Amino acid sequence: MHYAPRTIAFVTELLHPPLHPDPAPVQRVHNQLFQTGNSPYQGFLVTPQGAALSNPSVRPGAASMAAFLSDRFQFREEFSSLTVEEFAQRVRFVSELVAAQTAVQVFTAQHVTIRTLLNPRHFKDSRTFLKQGLLGLEGETDDFGREPLLFGLRMVFPALPSSPQTYSLRIESYHADTRDVFIENQASFAPILVARGMAPIERNILDAYSFLVERALRFVSRFDARLEA
């Protein structure tokens, strides 16, 4: 079944052995990008936790930033116009530049979070879809004496020899709009050696996105059917 998912957040963290936060390398990268006229971030900020690059936003809850903390590079695009391909390319590009200016030689893990919204085809209210369509519940929730505000399902997929990444998938009704189903995939990936290249950073983000929009949406579609009267 075809859906038009609306991705509301791309987040990735590249963990590395702890270093003393030093804003100088990030500032050099920021200056270098501005000189070339090809900077993906407009602002540079120093915080007690580390340096950050960011873009201004007027939408509530929106964020476009990269933070370079003592133990990780963190990239966030929330309610952004970037596609997953653009986000993945940006993360790899900026990480390559900052890593070249620092002592980071290995990323011990990469975590990727993708959050997406979609509208069920045969349900006007996502709570009804989650409760009756996906979970197959009827009056069982009467035991609580009140109706839940949200319904959801969580599944965790462990690493396999042929697929070493892990996925933690949430499928829930959405508090901000009862028409939307909220789907989140939190994926974890193996270490990345900087000397061997940073291409895995980009591939991992695309992999986490693919798991959500291909496998998770296919799973959801199996339950998105008209209920018998």
C-alpha positions as CSV (number, residue, x, y, z in Angstrom):
1,M,0.0,0.0,0.0
2,H,1.4,3.4,-1.0
3,Y,1.9,6.1,1.6
4,A,3.4,9.6,1.5
5,P,5.4,9.6,4.7
6,R,6.4,13.0,6.1
7,T,9.8,12.7,7.8
8,I,10.0,15.2,10.7
9,A,13.4,14.4,12.1
10,F,16.8,13.2,11.1
11,V,19.3,12.7,14.0
12,T,22.6,11.0,14.1
13,E,25.4,10.8,16.7
14,L,28.9,9.7,16.0
15,L,30.5,8.5,19.2
16,H,34.2,8.8,19.8
17,P,36.7,8.4,22.7
18,P,36.4,11.4,25.1
19,L,38.4,14.5,24.2
20,H,38.6,17.9,25.8
21,P,36.1,20.1,24.0
22,D,38.0,22.5,21.8
23,P,36.1,25.0,19.6
24,A,39.1,25.9,17.5
25,P,38.9,23.0,15.0
26,V,35.2,23.6,14.5
27,Q,35.8,27.3,14.0
28,R,38.4,26.6,11.4
29,V,36.0,24.4,9.5
30,H,33.3,27.1,9.8
31,N,35.6,29.8,8.4
32,Q,36.8,27.5,5.6
33,L,33.2,26.7,4.5
34,F,32.3,30.4,4.5
35,Q,35.3,31.3,2.4
36,T,34.2,28.8,-0.2
37,G,30.7,30.0,-0.1
38,N,29.5,26.4,0.4
39,S,28.6,26.4,4.1
40,P,25.6,24.2,5.2
41,Y,25.4,26.2,8.5
42,Q,25.3,29.9,9.0
43,G,26.0,30.2,12.7
44,F,28.9,29.2,15.0
45,L,28.5,29.0,18.8
46,V,30.6,28.0,21.7
47,T,28.9,26.3,24.7
48,P,30.3,24.7,27.8
49,Q,29.6,21.3,26.2
50,G,31.4,22.1,23.0
51,A,31.2,24.1,19.7
52,A,28.0,24.0,17.5
53,L,27.0,25.0,14.0
54,S,23.5,25.9,13.3
55,N,20.9,27.5,11.0
56,P,18.2,30.0,12.1
57,S,14.6,28.7,12.2
58,V,11.3,30.4,12.8
59,R,9.1,27.3,13.1
60,P,8.4,26.1,16.6
61,G,10.3,22.9,17.4
62,A,12.5,23.1,14.3
63,A,16.2,22.6,14.5
64,S,19.2,22.5,12.1
65,M,22.5,22.0,13.9
66,A,25.7,20.1,14.4
67,A,27.2,20.0,17.8
68,F,30.8,18.7,18.5
69,L,30.8,17.5,22.1
70,S,33.5,15.8,24.2
71,D,32.4,12.3,23.2
72,R,30.4,12.7,20.0
73,F,29.5,14.6,16.8
74,Q,25.7,15.2,16.9
75,F,23.7,16.3,13.9
76,R,20.0,17.3,14.1
77,E,17.5,18.3,11.4
78,E,13.9,18.6,12.8
79,F,11.0,19.9,10.7
80,S,13.6,20.7,8.1
81,S,13.4,20.7,4.3
82,L,16.4,18.4,3.8
83,T,15.9,15.1,2.1
84,V,17.5,12.0,3.7
85,E,20.1,12.0,0.9
86,E,21.0,15.7,1.6
87,F,21.2,15.0,5.3
88,A,23.4,12.0,4.9
89,Q,25.7,13.9,2.6
90,R,25.9,16.9,4.9
91,V,26.8,14.7,7.9
92,R,29.5,12.9,6.0
93,F,30.9,16.1,4.5
94,V,31.1,18.1,7.8
95,S,32.3,15.1,9.8
96,E,35.2,14.6,7.4
97,L,36.3,18.2,7.7
98,V,36.0,18.3,11.5
99,A,37.7,14.9,12.0
100,A,40.6,16.1,9.8
101,Q,41.1,19.0,12.2
102,T,40.9,16.9,15.4
103,A,42.5,13.9,17.0
104,V,39.4,11.7,16.3
105,Q,40.6,8.5,14.7
106,V,37.6,6.2,15.3
107,F,33.9,6.5,15.8
108,T,33.1,3.8,18.3
109,A,29.4,3.7,17.2
110,Q,26.9,5.6,15.1
111,H,23.3,6.1,16.2
112,V,20.7,7.2,13.8
113,T,17.1,8.3,14.6
114,I,14.5,8.8,11.9
115,R,11.0,10.1,12.8
116,T,8.1,10.0,10.2
117,L,4.4,10.7,10.1
118,L,1.8,9.1,7.9
119,N,-1.9,9.1,7.5
120,P,-3.7,5.7,7.5
121,R,-5.9,5.1,4.4
122,H,-8.9,3.5,6.1
123,F,-8.9,5.2,9.5
124,K,-9.5,8.9,10.3
125,D,-8.1,8.6,13.8
126,S,-4.7,7.0,14.4
127,R,-5.7,5.9,17.8
128,T,-8.5,3.7,16.3
129,F,-6.0,2.4,13.8
130,L,-3.5,1.5,16.5
131,K,-6.1,0.1,18.9
132,Q,-8.3,-1.9,16.6
133,G,-6.5,-2.3,13.4
134,L,-2.9,-3.0,14.5
135,L,-3.3,-4.2,18.1
136,G,-6.7,-5.9,17.6
137,L,-8.1,-4.5,20.9
138,E,-11.8,-3.8,21.6
139,G,-13.1,-3.5,25.1
140,E,-9.9,-4.8,26.9
141,T,-8.8,-1.3,27.8
142,D,-12.0,-0.9,29.9
143,D,-9.9,-2.6,32.7
144,F,-8.1,0.8,33.2
145,G,-11.3,2.8,33.8
146,R,-10.3,5.3,31.2
147,E,-9.3,5.3,27.5
148,P,-5.6,5.7,26.8
149,L,-4.5,8.9,25.2
150,L,-1.9,7.2,23.0
151,F,-1.6,3.7,21.6
152,G,1.6,2.2,20.4
153,L,3.8,-0.8,19.6
154,R,7.6,-1.2,20.1
155,M,9.8,-3.8,18.5
156,V,13.6,-4.2,18.9
157,F,15.5,-6.1,16.2
158,P,18.9,-7.4,17.4
159,A,22.1,-7.6,15.4
160,L,22.7,-10.7,13.2
161,P,25.9,-12.0,11.7
162,S,24.7,-11.0,8.2
163,S,23.2,-7.7,9.5
164,P,25.2,-6.3,12.4
165,Q,23.1,-3.2,12.9
166,T,20.2,-3.0,15.5
167,Y,16.9,-1.3,15.2
168,S,14.4,-0.1,17.8
169,L,11.1,0.7,16.1
170,R,8.1,2.6,17.6
171,I,4.7,2.8,15.9
172,E,2.3,5.1,17.8
173,S,-0.6,7.4,17.5
174,Y,0.6,11.0,17.4
175,H,-0.2,13.5,20.2
176,A,-0.1,16.6,18.0
177,D,-2.6,15.4,15.4
178,T,-4.9,12.4,15.9
179,R,-4.9,11.8,12.1
180,D,-1.2,10.9,12.1
181,V,0.7,7.7,12.9
182,F,4.1,8.4,14.3
183,I,6.9,6.0,13.4
184,E,10.4,6.2,14.8
185,N,13.4,4.0,14.0
186,Q,16.5,4.2,16.3
187,A,19.4,2.3,14.6
188,S,22.9,1.5,15.9
189,F,25.8,0.7,13.8
190,A,29.4,-0.7,14.1
191,P,32.5,1.4,14.7
192,I,34.0,3.4,11.8
193,L,37.8,3.9,11.4
194,V,38.4,7.4,10.1
195,A,41.5,6.3,8.2
196,R,39.4,3.9,6.1
197,G,37.0,6.6,5.0
198,M,33.7,8.0,6.2
199,A,31.4,6.5,3.5
200,P,29.8,4.3,6.2
201,I,28.4,7.3,7.9
202,E,26.3,8.2,4.9
203,R,25.3,4.6,4.2
204,N,24.1,4.0,7.7
205,I,21.7,7.0,7.6
206,L,20.3,5.7,4.3
207,D,20.0,2.2,5.8
208,A,18.0,3.4,8.9
209,Y,15.7,5.4,6.6
210,S,15.2,2.5,4.3
211,F,14.3,0.2,7.2
212,L,11.5,2.6,8.2
213,V,10.0,3.6,4.9
214,E,10.3,0.2,3.3
215,R,9.9,-2.5,5.9
216,A,8.0,-0.6,8.7
217,L,5.5,1.0,6.3
218,R,5.0,-2.4,4.6
219,F,4.2,-3.9,8.0
220,V,1.8,-1.0,8.9
221,S,0.0,-1.4,5.6
222,R,-1.0,-5.0,6.5
223,F,-3.3,-3.7,9.2
224,D,-4.6,-0.6,7.3
225,A,-7.9,-2.1,6.1
226,R,-11.5,-1.3,6.6
227,L,-12.9,-2.9,9.7
228,E,-15.9,-5.2,9.2
229,A,-19.1,-3.8,10.6
